[in-house]
Amino acid sequence: MAEFYGVKVQEVKKETKDCTSITFDIPKELREAFTYKQGQHLTLKAIIDGQDIRRSYSLCSSPVENKWQVAVKKIPGGIFSNYANDLLKIGDTLEIMPPSGRFYVDVDPTKSKQYIVFAAGSGITPILSIIKTHLALEPYSSFKLFYLNRTAKSIIFKEEIEALRNKYFGRFEIFYFLTKEQRDIPLLNGRFTAEKLQELTSKVFDVAEVDECFVCGPEEMIFLIRDQLVASGLPKEKIHYELFFSGASEQNNKRAAEAIEHKFDGTKVTIIDGGKEFHFAMDEEYDNILDGALAAGADLPYACKGGVCSTCKCKVVDGSVEMKVNYALEEDELAKGLILSCQAVPTSEKVVVDFDV
């Protein structure tokens, strides 16, 4: 069963005209279950206009603050983001799943590490949590933040970021890149490009001295930065990234079409969740296991349905599936048979998947 807990909203604050931060009042009896690591996310659920809407949002607060805060950027047509920005108020209750996610490295107070971090827009949220935590708990470590926004006014958490720079002066440097305003320094005008990344690696930081790199933003930006840094000599295993959304790119559509092409009609599916079994047959209306199971009445954990958050991950015990896209699972997880049920197209007569992983 999907584990959601009713939690009251403690604070609602406008960070920019189209972004709101939400702080939750986690009761003492739930604080152990809601213990989190920097960079993890919460899955939120609300009934909006009669619909069960779920979304995952990264915690922008740090575990050292004893605080649970997320930021929600308003998206045109976004059901939950519009609700959170326009209607949500202090004292309201949201259903929340305990924190999850792997977008972090462990803190080591004895180490002197050099971190570089890249973010675009609301991608700052897990990055901010990571920065605050490591600066507080690793007194010998330092950060360089490269943060892309449209304008200076659209920079989320600008005051807090500036306060961190003052607090950790000499250990935290900030580079703001703007796409809709001109800066005096040409490097800081416009989006990240291969040429700009080459300039950064030659003038701003030495790849050989970087211990960890975190990147959060849209797919195109993430893979550009990853590939350029690897080409410059940064080992791939030192680059950690998280997508905030995945577009319906031509490559994504091609992968999805290939998976659906191999779909087995009428697959008999067994879901193992909470030690109990749920059986159903795939309806031709649905191409993935999660949607098929939900339509049949199963109560399963999920959030983004885009192959990004990993909330719906499970393990294939029997049978075979093909995933349309995968932005959440690592190679070692795939080798163990883990899949994203929201992307898993059944390709055999029988499929058994276990959510108790």
N, C-alpha and C positions, 0 to 999 in steps of 0.2 A: 504493500500500500504506500502511496505517496504521503510522506510525513510533512504535513503543514501544521503550523501553530499560529493561532490568532495573536497578533502583537499590535499594540497601540502605537500610533505615530506621536513622537515626542516633540518634534520640531519640523517645520516646513519653511524653507528659506529660498528666496530667489537669488541665484548666483549670477545669472545673466538674464536678459529678457526672455530667453527660450530654454533656460535650464534651471531646475529646482533641485535642491538637496533635501533629502528626507532622513531624519534621524529617528531611530526606533527605540522604544522603551522596552528593552528585553528584561522580563521579570527575573528575579534571582534564581528561581527554580529552573529556568531554561538556559542560564548563562553557560553552564558546562556544555550543553548540547550545541550552543551557538559560539563556542570558542572558534576562532578563525586565525588563519595565517594571512599575512599581507598579500594582496593580489587575488584573493578568493572572491566569490560572488554569492549573492543571495537570489533565490528564485521567489518572486512575489506573485500572489494570486489575488484577483478581485473579480467579483461579479459586476460587469459593466453592461448596462442595457440588456440584462438577461444572459449575457455571454460569460463563460468561464475563461477569463483572460489571464495568461501567465507570461511573465517576462523575467529574464535574468539581468541583474545589474551588479556591477562590481562594487565592492566596498571601497570607498575613498578614505575612510577612516583607518586608523592604525590600531592593531591590538594593544599597543602600549597606552592608548587613550581610553581604553575601557569604554568604547563607543561603537555603535553600529550605524553607519551612515552611507547612503548611496546618493548618486546624482542621476537625475532623469532628464535627458535632453528632449525637447519637444520636436516631434517629427510630423510633418504634414500627413494627415490621415492615420497617424499612430493612435490606436485606441487607448492603450495604457498610458503612453507618454502625455497625451492631451488630458487625460483624467488626472494624472499626477500633477501636472503643471497648473491646471485650471480649477480643479474641484477638491482635491485632497486637502484635508485640514488637520490641525492638531486634535488629537483625541480619537480620530478615526482608527478603525482596526483593519489591518491587512493580514492575509494568510501568508506565512513565510516558511520556506524550507530552510533547514540549517545550512551554514556556509559550505561551499564546495569549490573545487577547481584546483588546477595544478600550476597556475601562473606565478610561481615563486621559487626562490632558492632559500635554503635554510640560513638563518642568521648565525654568524660566528663572531662573537665579540673579540676574539683573539686575533682575527685576520685584518689585514689592511688591504681592502679591495678597491679597485677603481671600476665604477659602474657608468655605463652610458645608457640613456633611456630616450626613446623617441615616442611621441604621442601626437595624435591629431584630434582636435575637438574634445568630445566626451571620452576619448581614449585616455585622457589624463587620470580618470578615476582609479583604476588599479595601480597605475604608475605612481600616483600621489601616495597611496597606501604603502607601496614598496619603498619609496624615497623616505617617508617619515619613519618607517620602522627601522630600516638599516642605518640611517643617520643617528637615530636615538640609541640603538643597541650595538652598533659597531663604531666605536669612537675613533677608529683609525681609517675608516673608509670614506670615499668621496664620490660625488655624483656630478655628471653633466647631463642636463635636460635639454632636449631639442624638441620644442613644442610648436606645432603648426595650427594656426587659426585663420579665420577670415580677417578680422579686425582686432584691434586692441580691446575694444569693448566686449568682444565675444569670448575673450579668454576666461575660461572657467577656473575658479579658485585662484585668480591672480593675486589677491591680497594675501591669501594663505601661503602661496608659493613664494612671494616676496618676503614674507615674514620668516619663512624657513631659510631663505638665503641669508637674512640678517642673523638669524640664530646660529646657523652653521657656517658663518663667514669663512671663506677659504676652502670649504669642503663641498660646497654646492654652487654650481654655476648654471645659469639659465640662458638659453638662446631662443628668443621668440621669432618664429617665421610667420609672416602674414601674407595672405593672398590678395586682399582687397585694399591694402594700404601700402604706401611706399615707405621703406625704411632708408636710412642714410647709408647703411651697409648693403651693397648689392646681394651678398650671400643670403641675407635674411628676407629677401623679397621672393614670394612665390613658393610653390610646392617643392618637396624634396625631389631632386633629380640625380641621375648618376654623376653628373659633373659636380653638383654641390656636395655629394657624399665623398667624392674624391678629394675635394678641397677640405672637407672636415677632417678626413683621415690624414691629410698632409700638414694641416695647420693648427687644428684644434685639439685633436687627441691622437695618441700613438696606439695603433691597433695592438701592437705587441704588449702594451701595458694594460689593456682592458681585460678585466676578470669576468664580467658578466654584462650582457646587453639585453634590455627589455624593450619590446616594441608593441604598441597597441594602436590600432586604427583600422582603416579599410584594407582589404586584401591586396590591392595593387601597390599601396605604399609599403606594406609589410614585406612583401616578397622582393620589391626593389631594394629596400634597405638590407634585407638578409643577403641577397645575392651579391650586392656591392661590398658588404663587409666581409663576406667569405672570400670574394675575389681579392680583397685587400689583405687577406691573411688571418682574419679572425675565425677560429674553429667554429664550425656550425653548432656544436653542442653548447657553446657559450651564448647562443642567441635564442632568447625565449620570446615567443610572441602570442598575442591573443587578438583575434578579430572581433570587432564590435558589430559588424554586420557583413553579410556576404551577398554580393550582387548576383543577379542572374546573368553571369557572363556567358559568352559563347562556349567557353571551355566547360563551365559548369553544366550548361544545357546538354552538351554532347555527352558528358559522363552520365548524366541522369538518363538520357535517352538510351544509352547502351545498357544500363542496368535494367531499365523497364523492358527492354527488348527481350531480356532473358527471364522475365517474370513467369513463374509457374502458376497457371490459372487454378484457383480453388485450393491452394495450399492449406492443409490442416495444421493450425498453429497451437502450440501449448505454451502458455506463459507461466513461469514460476515466479511468484512474488510473495514475500512474507511467508515462505514455506508452503504456500497453497498453490494449486494449479488452476488455471483458467484455460478453457478450450474454445476454439472458434475456427471457422473456415473463412479464409480471405474472400472478401467480396470484390468483384471486378471493379467496383467504384474506387477502391483504394489501392495504391501501389506500394505502400510501406507498412511494416508491421505495427508501428505505433498507431497510425490512423485506423487501421483495420481493427486493432484491439479496442481502441476507444469507442469506435462505432458499435462494437459488440457488447459494450458495457463494462470493460475493464477500467480500473482506476490505477493509472500508472504515472510515474514522475516524468514530467517534460516541461520545457519552457520555450526555447526559441524556435524549435522545429526547422532549424536551418543548418544543422550539422556543426554548430559552433560551440554550444555551451556544455555539452556532454551530460546534461541532466538525465537524459533518457537512455544512457548506456546500459547494456546488458551483455550476457555471454551466450553464444550459440552452443548449445549442448548437443543438438542433433540437427541434421539437415544442412542446408546451405543458403546463403543470402549474398546479394551484391549491394554495396552502398552507392548511392547516387553521388554524394559528396562527403568528405570527412575533413573537418578542420580542428577536431578536438582530440582524437586519439593518436597516441604515439605508436611507433612501430612495435615496441615491446608489448603494448596492449593488444594490438591487432594480432600478434603472434599467439596470444593467449585466447583468441577467439572472441574478444570484445568487439561490439558493434554499437552503432547509434541506431536505435530502433526507428527514429523518425526518418532515417535515410535507407533503412534496410529493406530491400526488395527481395521477397522469398523466391528462390530459384529451384526448390525441390518440392516433392509431394508432401513432405512432412518437415516441420521446423519446430524445434523446442528451444526456447530462450529463457535464461535465468536472470532475473533482475536483482537477485540477492548477491550482488558482487561488490 
